[in-house]
């Protein structure tokens, strides 16, 4: 019983929202892997942000239709998941 509450807290605490153009074949409950780049004035070129990159769980999708444009608003969470680099 306690484990469910803790997992739910961490999943909601680390949730972010993003928007994609077009219709992706995504569903809530699917896992996606994101590679997030660091932005820093001192860095030349793009460097992968190791803390923010990795597997994310899609918790919700909102489909947005505006004229002939189709977008999807995703709510995703990392939920404490880390990629093993060993």
Number of C-alpha atoms within 10 A of each C-alpha: 5 6 8 8 9 10 13 11 12 14 17 15 13 12 17 14 13 10 14 12 11 12 12 9 6 14 13 13 12 13 16 13 12 11 13 15 14 16 13 10 7 6 9 8 10 11 13 12 13 14 10 15 17 17 19 23 20 21 19 17 17 11 13 15 10 7 6 5 10 13 16 19 15 21 19 25 22 23 18 13 12 14 12 6 5 3
